[in-house]
Amino acid sequence: MAKMYATNVGSVVVVDMAGKPVGIVTERDIVRFLAQEVDFKTPLGQVAKKSLITVSPEDSIISAAVKMIENNIRHMPVVEGGRVVGVISIRDVLRALLTAEAFP
């Protein structure tokens, strides 16, 4: 949590020993952990959401936006070849859509 705050990120993707994404922990999860009094020394792998929804670098911004809306999520790993190459946030999607609208 301290690292998320220090680096101003809203999510952390959890990967296995091979580097394959296996879960995600978000700001919303941190709030849930506080409410449920989860010990913050608990390894992320034990508390991360396992139903990982991802996009690929080839997916469109609209496709990412639709997945985010359908799944009520604000952060989504970008995965290529089984590895995380980035994380897209709802803010990133909004910026891209506004830029496309302003500069068609």
Secondary structure as GFF3:
##gff-version 3
##sequence-region A 1 104
A	DSSP	alpha_helix	2	7	.	.	.	ID=ss1
A	DSSP	beta_strand	11	15	.	.	.	ID=ss2
A	DSSP	beta_strand	21	26	.	.	.	ID=ss3
A	DSSP	alpha_helix	27	35	.	.	.	ID=ss4
A	DSSP	alpha_helix	44	47	.	.	.	ID=ss5
A	DSSP	alpha_helix	61	71	.	.	.	ID=ss6
A	DSSP	beta_strand	75	80	.	.	.	ID=ss7
A	DSSP	beta_strand	83	89	.	.	.	ID=ss8
A	DSSP	alpha_helix	90	102	.	.	.	ID=ss9
###
